[in-house]
């Protein structure tokens, strides 16, 4: 299994890829040397021969001096034959030249051309000595017959030596490529392997891991992303522990109260009807609080898991807000709360009516719990461009700037103490956040310490 996984590793695949790439480059170079180089050399030699012929035809210099000059400058061999069949040879001793050989085919070409009326001809030949192709340019100028021979393939000793040693060069280059490929593969994959190991530690809830950076942009970005994930996981784990502790505490408190007062009724107050009713009322209030807590936990769980379906419909938001405020009449009469409404005549929106009502309930309960001694809670709805802005305003102590980010978290505790006018579970703002996120409604809070807070959300028209 380890061998198989090694073959699937990014290091092995990177090594193979770079190695194959290098070998491919080497093979392409060899192919170019065999095909392209020969073609270029042929074109180059033919071009030089054409230039030499033109210079012979256009020059006013002595033919023999010019032949010697062009033969050595262009690395070709030249034979000049006059009408008396006297031959003057230049550079004919160079390797591969056929003009100085007793070659039947060449001799025949020379004899036929001299006796013919042709002004210029060219002949392709195969040089068995060098195993290369050659060309003879034959032309007449004045009373001279000039023959220029050139190999069409490079037959120099150096080129032959180089081609003979090519196998060793290729073998050496492949070894160097393997070493470089191994180095590059290791350099690229080493930080990835380290990141993988440390990510496994992160999965084991070890949140003090440092992810390496090596100057490669993508790897550095991955390290930074994982560091952010680490911070979020650490914060999430802390919130989870706090949630469990708070839920346990909030469940334990009403259960303890219910049990305590039930025992008191059983042992003491069952004889005193007034006391018994008082204790029963406390049991009922704690039961209501327990039910509310359980319902809020279930509601939040359903909202987060997408199992809670949303029913979008058009309705008048102003009408619903007025209905909700009526249910707080007892707080107006008994505890003298002042609910200030700033509402338009109508505000037709499309949303899940029950869910948005739940948002308003939770924000109102939050405002009632935290408002100032004047007990003023303001509900304002205003039209802004293509949306309705809903604001719930209290006059309490406000929220510190550094705490605003965390108030939407479950059971977030801030320093300020609030009145328990409304039974609260600590999950209200988390539920608000989930519902508004599902609706894709913008929401937030503005607050000034000592002056109060304004919770708001926008509903697109």
Steps between C-alpha positions, in 0.01 A plus 500: 500500500785739581663433163172569319445822694857605423428469127189716545684768697539849359878472541518187280265644238686833494831313463364291210346804332820708514712202393275422202498867408883511498526177299244639254710814455812286439319286240368811327852643484630173352219499245567862410872422461426209265229666291490875542874557523565299181230690313637834615853396407386394151323831447804687627742314271279542191468871579880531521541316170252732330687803635832357377359441148361856486834641611679300228258626239504865610863545607761660276787344698723222381304170505781304664556750781126522558465118504770468766341775710144360484610138558657572838250766609199273436663168591426352157731343241526653151642371176561734204554327159597701194445413132825302493358274776759631748357474852574742786376375838437700816435355846437160346694328775231577756322199647217373281584694184425287189673723246847369579396136498517265209125464516340363186172674563666838561729459200201421282313809628803722423557349151131524402465857624814623318384343174143621540359839413350548848598821679434371856384181665493348848531137597415321826748228601541255786841501664568143613809611692318738731161338449350838425332669208688752289433737211704609199429839345633513142500818290689663217653843509716646220706207373505317835293214646461537874388221734418572866439210739353519850374247751133554585553349844760605749775241477758668720695282743364698795139436400569130455671489839211687659243263350704201615505634854129598497392182684736581788380860507137387515578253780683773696217750448241243619701441820523876559126531425420230756702682767344839420151347475540329837620827656213705351237237587625486858513882527144537373345209689684523832289795632184325374594185695566711810166679455326159469658374824406816687148497356455153653598650836243771437243222451601371844405843645855620544457872436857625557635371166715724279470434127826541300557747219772465236452795264278314248185712465243217491656314796524822703133574423407146610692549827326832565159345425567212739612746768166679460319165517698421815388825663137440400508139626655613825231764543228252397629244749499761774145606410395135499642448850332819619174391337507162673583663832225762464237255374585265785477786748175637355342154497624421847372822662126461418514126564655561842235762577217273385629213711560721806154658495334167425667356811392805702138447390526132586656551845393846619267725302235242408329601829502872412297557182636853442861386534433194286356718219801730522736204468295351214520833312881495534503141370285607201724802426814285511329240281416775249861616507621143448257454209614827344865397526437160340288657225771759425768231481282293264415806289865598468598143413229475232591838351871413479439156352266635225231257612266790580309589183426865425162610366536828311187714462401863451359673808482835679792528744345800679185303578704212648712734715186657648366151583828411672505820708146427627636187668732719709209703645543331837855643518362846419246482779690313771864601447435831323696426183459757224494357146549779246388413145620686191328312218373581151139422412601186314815301423429211263789252503565144385647271767416217739252679728544272801881516483514880466252528787736281705787738412295799621399318821861413580629851428218652710576265791867590473416873502264459801772316695768759430316834474569781749307614807260699281376162364466637147512258206462649152391309187564685176430398137622728220521462125858524367539477121367153410481363852333545837731568796370349825661636821452393864651764729571492876643764736724270705872500574594412144757250374876546486645513149718192553198297617266573206653223284419236763145591605351277228680196646310251711514580871742786458541667838581868526584690816177693539227363722149522370155469647318171448170661403455241226604138533814462283710202396805674355422359154273780373756692293645176359152408373458852355833463319409160350153611381628823339789314335253254349299795362822668374398815688765748610508545879716644776520720808620851577570594858638778718616416851272671751237594239352175374499269199314475169449157347392512137433293192407586140225332298519532122177619344 
